[in-house]
Amino acid sequence: MSASVVSRAAGLGALTAAGQLVVIGSLPLYSRVFDPGVYGEFVIFVGATTVVSVFAGLRYDSAIVLPRSEPLAAALTTLVMLIALGVAALLLLAVGGAALWAPSNALGGIFGLGLVLATAIGGLQRCLTSWCVRGNRFLRIGVGQFSLALTTVLAQLALARFMAQLPALVWGYVGALVVQTLCVAPPARPGEAWLHGASWRGIRLAARKYRRFPTYMVGYALASTVRDRLIQIVLGIGAGTAAVGRFALAYRVAFAPNSLIYSAVSPIFYSIASRGSRESVGRFAAGLVEAAFVVLLVPYVAFAIEAPALADELLSERWHGTGPYLRALAAPAVMLAATCWLDRAFDSFRRQNVAFALEASFTVVSVVLVAALSRVLEPVSVAWAFGALGLVYYWIYFLTTFLACGFPLQDFRRVCRTGIFVAGAAVGLGMLAHQLREPLLRVLAYGILMVGVVGVWARFGGGADILRALMRSRVGNALAAQEWQR
């Protein structure tokens, strides 16, 4: 029995949203327990974990969803775990060698051992998540996302009472990753292919069949990760790790809905795109992007306008100055939030080379721009420049997805027209709402503005038809994208 896209996304999204609320709600407490500089060091650790995870699987874990044959998917799973354990073993040797070379370097030990464990555990977690997508077990993914957020916050704050700040952050994160992995593990049913592994011949065949993933998607993931790390490093060179901490915290908050939407929609869209036709998947994608943008824009505009005051009110004094970073990142964040899951279209239609070219180009341009501007501008101004460039890039990514995957361009143009209208109305009327003196009145005005924008879109912009089609779309034995066939 198939289930609607909306019901699947709602269940997965509700759990992921709950996790994001835990993270955002804990930030005032985090700001009183952890220093900006230490948090910046933890951000560097998470960035290193992300980079290593790309090599600890070579992105074959993303291909597990695609094969119709379960033995082939099992071969990919075994391949990923062999690579992940091999990378973890090499890291462990490196950590041991570093300990012998410099026994007093405790910081290196914390980073190194945490990296080893996160690499091995993360490889298994990604494989199990892909098997959840194959089996339409989206609720398990949501439970895993919520458990990761909740356990991270609880563990880090609890450990901070008994150890230094940085070890508490690192070990709390690693422990939460273990809990998430347990949550996404499918039930151990006899006969399921993923339980039995694969032969060496099957592993070689799987590696050869899906070689486009390591060829292009490793570079794609590295380009994105390296870009974020290099930008943070450039900002930190002149202003220190405190500036990196503030930028990282602002980035985490501004892009939190992006993580929520990607976690809720990406597995479902991947399942649809891997089985649907180009035209039907394109129409489905355009409708979902348009609906997401219309619903999200007013909250993002309100957030950008009120960010400095909210940051100073909610965060401790040592974190003051974070608000301008939040405002600078709001525009690219809303664009990415509406389109972040489209990367799965490149995987489904074998256009990973285009995705890699896009991400690599953006990485080079953004790092060069930030490096050049950081010599003459303060960090907040550099963040504004990066935000403007990011907004342009995510629109280009949206356009290129339709061109490269053969989606109907008339649907892309319709989304752009709607977006321009909604953005103009939201920004203009949002600035007027900001002039109200009472905070409660401003909140009420933003709420009325959002209802008005969505209502006008639904009544006069074709939004009602789009929402109706989304509600009727189904995922499971029937292809959700078939609802969009003309």
N, C-alpha and C positions, 0 to 999 in steps of 0.2 A: 504494500500500500504506500503510494508516494505521499509526500507531505509538501505543503506549500513552501516556497522560498521564504515568504515573510515569517511563517511560524518557525522555520529552522533558524533563520537569521535572528529572530526575536529572542529565542531561547539562548542561542550562543551569545548574542549581543548583550542581553540582560546580565549574564554572568560576567562577561568581560567588562561591562560598564560598572558593575559592582566593584570589580577589582580596581578599576581606574579611580572610582570614588574613594576607595580605601587609600590609594596612593596620594591623590590630591588632598584628601582630608587630613592626612598625616603630615603634610609639609610644614604647617606651623610648628608641630612638635619636633620634626626633623631640624628645623632652623634653630631650635634651642639646644638640641643635643649635639649636632655635628657642625663643625666649622666649614665655611666655604672652601678653604684650601684642602681639607681632608676629603670633602665631597668631590672636589675636582680630581683628586688622586683616584678615588673610586670610579669616577667616570672613565679615567684612562684604563683602569682594569677591565671595566665592562667593554670598552672599545677593543682592547687586546683580545678578550674572549670572543668578541664578534668576528674579528679578523681570523683568529685561529679556527673558529668553527667553519669558516668557508673552506679551509683546507681539510678539515676533519670530516670529509664526506664528499668533497669536490662537487657539491650540489646534486649528487645523485639522489639524495633524499627527496628532492622535489619531484623527481621522475617516478617515484613509487606509485603515485596516483594514476599514471597514464596507462600502464599495460592492462589489457583485458584479461591476460593470463595471470593467475595468482602465483604460480611457480616463478614466473619472470619477476613479479614484484618482490617475491621472497629473495630472489637472487640479488636484486638491487639492495634490499635491506641488509643482507649479509655483507655485501660489498661496502656499504656505508660504515657498518660497524667495524669491519677489518681496518678500514682507513682511519676511523676515529681512534681506535685503540692503538694503532701504529703511531699516530701523531701524539697521542697522550704519552706513550712510552718514550718517544724522542724528547718530549718536554721534560719528563721525569729525569731522564739522563742529564739533560741540560741543567736542571735545578740541582741535581746532586753534584755535578761538576762545579757549578757556581758556588755551592755551599763549601766545597773543599777549597776553592780558590779564595773566597772571601767569607769566612765563617761568621763574621760580625754583621753581615748584611741581612738583617732580619726582614727588612722590607722586601728584598728580592725573594726570600723564602715564602712570605705570605702571598705575593703575587704569583710566584711559580707554582706552588702547590695548589692554590686556588684555580689556576689556569688548567692544570692537569686534570683535576676533578671535573671542572666545568666542561672540558673538552669531551671526556668520556661520557659523562651523563647527558650532555647536550646532544651528542650523536644519537643516543638511544631515544631521547625525547622527540627528536625530529622524525625519526623513523616511525615511532608509534603514532605520532600525530598524522602522518601521511596515511597510515593504515586506518585511522579513524575516518579520514576523508573518503577512502575507498569504500568503507562500510557505512557511510552516511551517519556515523556516530558523532555528530556535531556537538551534542550536549556534553560529551566527555571533553572535547576541546575547551568548551566554555568553563567547565569545572576546573580544568587544568589552568586556564588563564586566571581565574579567580583565586585559586590556591596559590599560584605563584606570587600574585600581588599581595595577598593577605599574609602569607608566610614570610615573605621578604620583609615587610614592615614590622611584623611582630618579632621575628628573629633578630633583625638588626637592632631594634630598640632594646630588646631584652639583653642581647650580648653586650651592648654598650655599657651596661651596668657592671660588667665583670672584666672587660678587657678594653684595650685602646680603641679609638674610634675606627681606624682603618681596618683592623682585623674583624671588628664587629660587622662592618659593612660587607666585607668580602665573604666571610663564612656564613653570614645570614643569607646572602644571595645564593651561595652554593647549596645550602640546605633547602632553600625554597625550590631550587631546580630539581632536587631529588623528589620533593613532594609533587611537583607538577608532572614529573615522569611517571610516578605511580598512578596519578589520576588519569592519564591518557592511555594507560595500558589497556588494550581490549581484553575481554574475558578470554581465558585460556580454554578454548573449545577444541576437542580432539579433531584433527583433520585440517585445521586452519594452516595455510601455507606458511605464514610468517613464523610459526612456532618451530618449523622443521629446517629452516635454512635452505641451502642450495648446494649443488655440486660445483666443483671448480669450473667445469665446462659451462654450466649455466651462468656463473658469475662472469666469465669472459664474454659470453654472448650478450649479457645485459650491459656490460661496460661498453661494448662496441656499438650496440644498438642505440644507446642513449648518450653517445659521446659528445653531443652538442651541449650538454649541460656543463661538463668540466671545460669544454672549449670556450664557451661564451659566458655562462652564468657565473663562473668563478670570477672572471674579470669584472662582470657587472656588480657582483656583491662587494668585491674588493674596492672598486672605484667609489661606491657609495660610502663604505666604511672609512676608507682612507681620506676621503674628502672631509667627512665630519671631524675626524681626528686632527687632520692638518689645520683645519680652520680653528679648532680649539687651541692647537699649539701656537699658531700665529697670534691669536688673541692673547694667549698667556705670556708670550715672550716679552711684551711691553708692559703688561699690567699684572703679571703673576697668576698663580693658581686660583686666587680669589675671583678674578675676572672669569676664568674658565668655569669655576663653580657656579657663578651667577648665570652665565650664558647657558650652561648645561641644565640648570634648574629651569630656566625660562623655556628652553627647548623641550624639556620633558613635559612641562605643563601645556605649552602651546600645541604640541603634537600629540598629546594624550588621546584626543578623539581619533587621530589617525591610527594609533595602535588599536583602539577599540574597534573602529570600522574595519580595519584590515583583518583583525582576528575574527570578526563576526561574519564578514562577507567573503573574504578571499577563499576559504575552503569550499564554500558553496559555489561561488563563481567558477572556481577551478574545476569542480565536478561538472558543472554545466558546460563550460567552454571546451572541456576535453571530449565531449560527446556531441556537441551541437554543430550546426552549419555556421559559416561565416556571417551570413546575412542575419540569421535569427539571433546569434550571440551578440552581434553588433547592435541590433535594436534593443535587446535586453540591457546591454551595457550602457547605451546612451540614456535610456529611461532611468536607470538606477543612478547614474551620475547627475542627471538633471534634478531628480527628486532629492538626492542628498545635498546638492549645492543649495537649493532653495530652502531646505529646512535648516541647514547649518549656518547660512550666511549672517543672519541677524544676530544669533548668539555670538558669533566670532567678532562682528563689528562692535557689539556691546562690550565684549571682553577687551578688545583693543583699546576702546575709548576709556574704559574704567581701570585698565591694568595697573598704571602707576599707583593710584590710590589704594587699590585692593592689595597690591604687594606690600606697600608700606604698613597697611593695617594688619595684615595677617602674619607677616614674617617678622622675625626678630630684627633688632636694630642692625646687627652685623650683616644682614642680608639686604638692607636697603640699597636701592639702586638697581634692583632686579626688574622693576616695572618697565623701564624703557626697552629692555631686551624683549619682554613679552609683547609689547606693542609692535616692535619691529618684525617679529616673526609671525604675527597673526595672519597676514595676507597669504604667504606661501603655505601656511598650515591649513587654511580652509580649502585651498585649491588641492593640496595633496590629500586631505581627508576625503574629498569627493571622488578622487580618482586613484587612490593608492593601490587598490586591488587589481587594477588593469594590467599589472605586470604579468599576471597569470595568462593573459591572452597570448603573450609572446611565447610562453612555454607550450601552450596548447596548439598553436598554429606554427610552431617550429621557426619562429623569427627571433630567436635569442640573440642572433648577431646584431639585429637592430637595437635591441635593448642595451646590449653591451656598448655599442657605438654612442648611443645617447648618454648613458651614464658616464662613460669615460670622458666624453667631450665636456659635459657639465662639471666634472671633477676638475679638469685642467683649467677651464675658464674661471670657475669660482675660487679655486685656490690661488691662482695668479692674481685675480682681482683683489681678494682679501689681503694677500701678501703685500700688494702694491699700496692699497689704501691704508693698511695698518701703519705705514711709515709716516703718514701725514694726518691721520684722523684718529679720534679717540675710539675705544672699542664699541661704544653704542652706535656711532655713525657707521662703523664697519658692519655691524649687525644689520643696520638698515639697508646697506648696499647689498649684502648677502640675501636679505629678504626680498628685495626687488628682483634680483637675478633669479632667485628660486621661483617666484611667481611666474615669470616668463618661461622658465624651463618646464614647470609642471604643465603649463598650457601646451607647450610644444610637444611634450610627452603624450598628452591626451590626443593631439592631432596625429602624431606619428603612429600611435596605436591603431587608429582607424585606417590610415594609409597602408601601413605594413600588413595588417591582418585582413584587409579587404572588407572592412565594415562600411555600411552605407554612409556616405559623406553628408547626405541631407539631414541625417539624424545628428551628426556632429554640429552642423550649422545651426540647427534648431536649439541645441543645448547652449551654444555660444550666445545666440540672441537672447534667450531667457536669462543667462548669467549676467549679461550687460545690464539688462533692465533691473534685475533684482539687486545687483551690486549698487547701482546708482541710487535706487530708492532706499536701500538699507543704510548706506553711508550718509546720505543727505538727511533723512529723517532721524537717524541715530544721533547725529550731531545736535539736532534740535532737542531730542530727548535728554541729552547730556546737560542742557542748560537748566533743567529743573533742579532746584536746590535740595529737595528732600530725596535721600537715597531710595526710599520706598516708592516714591512717585516715579523715579527714573526706572526702577525695575518694572513697575506696572506699565510704563510707556514702552519699554523694550518688548514686553510681552504682547502688548496690543499691536505693536509694529510687526512682530513675527506672525501673529495670527492674520493680520491684514495682508502681508506679503504672500503667505501660503494660500490664503483664500482667493486673492486676485489671480494667482497663478493657476489654481485649480479651476476657477470659474472661466477665465478668459484666455489662459495660456495653454490649454490642453492638459493641465496637470491632473484633472480628474480621470481622464482616459489612461494616463501613464500610471497613476496609482492603482487603478482598477486592474490593469494588465499585470502589474507587479503582484497584486494580491492573488491573482489567479495562477500565476506561474507556479510550477511544481518541480520538485527535485526528488529523484528516486528512480524507480523503474521507468517512468516517463521523463522525457527531457524537458526541463524547465523552459528552455529556449523556444520550444515549439509554440508556446503561447504567443510568441512575437512574430510568427509567420503571417504573411499577408495572403 
